[in-house]
Amino acid sequence: MKFSKIFLGWFTITITYLLSFIVYTTIFYHITLTHYTDYHPPVLRFFTAVLFITIPYIVGGLYCRKTCNTNCKKYAFWISFVPVLGERIIIYFISAKLLSITLGKYVSIFNVKAIMKFIENNTLPHFNWIYVICGIISIFICMYTSCVAKNKFKLE
């Protein structure tokens, strides 16, 4: 297991996540800023979360399937674990800073309820506790896509 392959896996997941985010912002702002006013925010949040939980990690699993010869589960775990954890931590800390700027006073990073409420209401509507916990599902999606699919579609 080479670090360069793991790094490229992280890069692949991150680029796919950013492309998914661009698609999300385009669709979300088109829906909310046009004349279409009956857009059901809970449904939109659900589909957004599903988009961010599945698509980047399916692509990461396909990358693992393509590049990994042995020990797919371990390889897919490390390729998916770091982006899952990193995304949630980065969003949390950036939003904590934005909340401090918005309120005009320092907000402790340990004020989890206020920061999570700020994130969900102001920055990313899909980012809530369910989304944070579903990061585990993303890891399993990557592992499944890389290992099970490799054994099932092996060409000889």
Long-range contacts (C-beta under 8 A, 24 or more apart in sequence): 1-71, 1-74, 1-75, 1-78, 5-67, 5-68, 5-75, 6-75, 6-78, 6-79, 8-63, 8-67, 9-60, 9-63, 9-64, 9-67, 9-75, 9-78, 9-79, 10-79, 10-82, 10-83, 12-59, 12-60, 12-63, 13-56, 13-57, 13-59, 13-60, 13-63, 13-79, 13-80, 13-83, 13-142, 14-56, 14-83, 16-55, 16-56, 16-59, 16-60, 17-52, 17-56, 17-83, 17-87, 20-51, 20-52, 20-55, 20-56, 21-52, 23-51, 24-48, 24-51, 24-52, 41-125, 44-125, 45-125, 45-126, 45-128, 46-126, 48-125, 48-126, 49-126, 49-130, 49-131, 49-134, 52-126, 52-131, 53-131, 53-134, 53-135, 53-137, 53-138, 53-141, 54-138, 54-141, 56-83, 56-138, 57-84, 57-138, 57-139, 57-141, 57-142, 57-145, 58-141, 58-142, 58-145, 60-142, 60-145, 60-146, 61-141, 61-142, 61-143, 61-144, 61-145, 61-146, 61-149, 62-145, 62-146, 62-149, 63-146, 64-142, 64-145, 64-146, 64-147, 65-145, 65-146, 65-147, 65-149, 65-150, 68-146, 68-150, 72-143, 72-146, 72-147, 72-150, 73-143, 73-146, 73-147, 75-146, 76-139, 76-142, 76-143, 76-145, 76-146, 76-147, 77-139, 77-142, 77-143, 79-142, 80-138, 80-139, 80-141, 80-142, 80-143, 81-139, 84-135, 84-136, 84-138, 84-139, 85-135, 87-135, 88-132, 88-135, 91-119, 91-123, 91-124, 91-127, 92-119, 95-119, 95-123, 98-122, 98-123
